[in-house]
Amino acid sequence: MAKSPEEEHPVKAFGWAARDTSGYLSPFNFSRRATGEGDVRLKVLYCGICHTDLHFTKNEWNYSIYPLVPGHEIVGEVTQVGCKVQKVKVGDKVGVGSIIGACHTCESCVNDLENYCPKAIVICNGTYYDGTMTYGGYSDSMVADERYVVRIPDGLPLDSAAPLLCAGITVYSPLKYFGLGEAGKHIGIVGLGGLGHVAVKFAKALGSKVTVISTSPGKKNEALELLGADSFLVSRDQDEMQAAMGTLDGIIDTVSADHPVMPLLGLLKCQRKLIMVGGQIEPLKLSIFSLITGRKMVAGSGIGGMKETQEMIDFAAKHNIKADIEVIPMDYVNKAMERLEKGDVRYRFVIDIRNTLASTKP
């Protein structure tokens, strides 16, 4: 007979889980494995809420397994390390993101791109090496192989660092890989949400000129005055879009809702790239001639490998890059999910696990 989540492993754990496609989260008792010789165990302090969590809890990508504990933007304090751990010690502040396992032998893994490993293990709604389910960071503790733990530098606030473990690396990686985050480059950032606002901050710190592209005219002042963007385009304003045709060296599209991309291709100079990082569900609608006539490219990018994730966190600390957040108690999470679905957050919810999770325990 299969064991219950609470009986699978020796270490008791507590969190909040969704049980069905309603996505409604409620208290959940489960268990985590013992600390292995290469493992790091941490007390979760903060966990960001990503739009992917919403997709998972509601099974919008059609592969959710319940009960499901979301959360892949985790910051915590090390409470125990295995005998072979060298990277961190008890008391260190660390982060854990989306990936907690990979094959370590494929071409992607050898090149520090564990996120693209065909056998990558995700931190929630995945299956671990031992065949048990993985549970995320809406919980009191986490255990992970030290390979998948990043050090949080001193001076970087722990609550606003949490979203960088997903939102930060998701935009930093394509900025670096596709050569967009460089002095003299003029790039567009589509969407000014959880990913978009940190994309502006990283791009500016890397030396790029930034234009924010949004459907919401009301975000113009935020983009220009609060985040430091150089210009702002309302994507529904045909005159504005026409005037900006052929002016951008690249675009990072962070929007997760279905939206047209053809107008964005027109903003690119010849031989430039549109990089998709938002997880929209519907297939893209493209005219092949819009690519052929300008030798333009549409590409995708997803988070980053562990080496690059540590690089991103260190860069953020050096340049004082933080996510703009609204810290919430654990028992507000369902309301936060409703607001996230409506885009009612500036710009990322972060759950105060340390101070509020225990009070929700039955």
PEHU-V314856 format. One record per backbone hydrogen bond with DSSP energy under -0.5 kcal/mol. CO is the residue of the C=O (numbers start at 0). NH is the residue of the N-H. E is the energy in kcal/mol with one decimal. If there is no record, write none. Layout:
((CO	NH	E) (CO	NH	E))
This chain:
((3	6	-1.7) (3	7	-1.1) (4	30	-0.7) (9	11	-0.6) (10	31	-3.2) (12	29	-2.3) (13	139	-2.3) (14	27	-2.9) (16	25	-2.0) (17	66	-0.6) (17	67	-2.5) (19	22	-2.0) (23	18	-0.7) (25	16	-2.7) (27	14	-2.5) (29	12	-2.5) (31	10	-2.0) (33	35	-0.6) (35	38	-1.7) (36	83	-2.7) (37	145	-2.7) (38	81	-2.5) (39	143	-2.3) (40	78	-2.7) (40	79	-1.5) (41	43	-0.6) (41	141	-1.9) (42	76	-2.2) (44	352	-0.7) (44	353	-2.2) (45	74	-2.5) (46	350	-3.1) (47	49	-0.6) (49	52	-1.1) (49	53	-1.0) (50	54	-2.0) (51	55	-2.8) (52	56	-2.8) (53	57	-1.7) (54	59	-2.6) (54	60	-0.5) (55	58	-1.4) (56	22	-0.6) (58	61	-1.1) (67	17	-2.6) (67	69	-0.7) (68	135	-2.6) (69	137	-2.2) (70	136	-1.7) (72	47	-2.3) (73	95	-2.1) (74	44	-2.7) (74	45	-2.1) (75	93	-2.5) (76	42	-2.9) (77	90	-2.5) (79	40	-3.0) (81	84	-1.5) (88	91	-2.1) (91	77	-2.8) (91	93	-0.5) (92	151	-2.4) (93	75	-2.6) (94	149	-2.5) (95	73	-2.3) (97	122	-2.6) (100	120	-3.2) (105	109	-2.6) (106	110	-1.4) (107	112	-2.9) (108	111	-1.8) (112	115	-2.2) (113	116	-1.5) (116	119	-1.9) (119	121	-0.5) (120	99	-3.0) (120	100	-0.9) (125	133	-2.2) (127	130	-2.2) (131	127	-3.2) (133	124	-1.5) (136	138	-2.4) (137	15	-2.2) (139	43	-1.6) (141	41	-2.9) (143	39	-2.9) (144	147	-2.3) (145	148	-1.6) (147	96	-0.5) (149	94	-2.5) (150	152	-0.7) (152	155	-1.6) (154	156	-0.7) (156	160	-1.1) (157	161	-1.1) (159	322	-1.7) (160	163	-1.3) (160	164	-0.5) (161	164	-1.8) (162	165	-1.4) (162	166	-1.5) (162	167	-1.3) (163	168	-1.6) (165	169	-2.5) (166	170	-1.2) (167	170	-0.5) (167	171	-2.5) (168	172	-2.1) (169	173	-0.5) (170	174	-1.6) (171	175	-2.1) (172	176	-3.1) (173	177	-2.1) (173	179	-0.5) (174	179	-1.4) (174	180	-2.3) (175	178	-1.1) (179	181	-2.0) (181	184	-2.0) (184	186	-0.6) (184	208	-3.2) (185	248	-3.7) (185	249	-0.7) (186	210	-2.5) (187	189	-0.5) (187	251	-2.7) (188	190	-0.6) (188	212	-2.9) (189	253	-2.2) (192	196	-2.3) (193	197	-0.6) (194	198	-2.0) (195	199	-2.0) (196	200	-1.4) (197	201	-2.7) (198	202	-2.6) (199	203	-2.3) (200	204	-2.1) (201	205	-1.9) (202	207	-2.5) (203	206	-1.1) (206	183	-1.0) (208	186	-2.8) (209	229	-2.1) (209	230	-1.5) (210	188	-2.6) (211	213	-0.5) (211	232	-3.2) (212	190	-2.7) (213	234	-2.3) (214	216	-0.7) (215	218	-1.9) (216	219	-1.8) (218	222	-2.5) (219	223	-2.6) (220	224	-2.8) (220	225	-1.0) (221	225	-0.9) (221	226	-2.0) (222	228	-2.9) (230	211	-2.3) (232	213	-2.6) (232	234	-0.8) (233	236	-2.0) (235	237	-1.0) (236	240	-2.4) (237	241	-2.4) (238	242	-2.1) (239	243	-1.1) (241	244	-1.2) (243	246	-1.3) (247	268	-2.6) (248	272	-0.6) (249	187	-2.5) (250	252	-0.6) (250	274	-3.3) (251	189	-2.6) (251	253	-0.7) (252	276	-2.6) (252	277	-1.3) (260	263	-0.6) (260	264	-1.6) (261	265	-1.2) (262	266	-0.5) (263	266	-1.3) (263	267	-0.5) (264	267	-1.1) (265	245	-1.8) (266	246	-1.2) (266	247	-2.6) (268	271	-0.9) (271	296	-2.1) (272	250	-2.0) (272	274	-0.5) (273	275	-0.6) (273	298	-2.8) (274	252	-3.2) (274	276	-0.5) (275	300	-1.7) (277	279	-1.1) (283	285	-0.6) (285	287	-0.6) (286	289	-1.4) (286	290	-0.6) (287	290	-0.9) (287	291	-2.5) (288	292	-2.3) (290	293	-0.7) (290	294	-0.7) (290	295	-2.0) (291	294	-0.8) (293	270	-3.3) (296	273	-2.7) (298	275	-3.3) (304	308	-2.2) (305	309	-2.3) (306	310	-1.9) (307	311	-2.6) (308	312	-2.3) (309	313	-2.4) (310	314	-2.4) (311	315	-2.6) (312	316	-2.2) (313	317	-2.2) (314	318	-2.1) (315	320	-2.7) (316	319	-0.8) (319	321	-0.6) (322	324	-0.6) (323	347	-1.0) (325	349	-2.0) (327	351	-2.8) (328	331	-1.7) (329	332	-1.7) (331	335	-2.4) (332	336	-2.2) (333	337	-1.8) (334	338	-2.4) (335	339	-2.9) (336	340	-2.2) (337	341	-1.1) (338	343	-3.1) (339	342	-1.4) (342	344	-1.3) (347	325	-2.2) (348	48	-2.6) (349	327	-2.7) (350	46	-1.5) (350	352	-1.7) (351	355	-1.3) (352	356	-1.9) (356	359	-2.0) (357	360	-1.5))
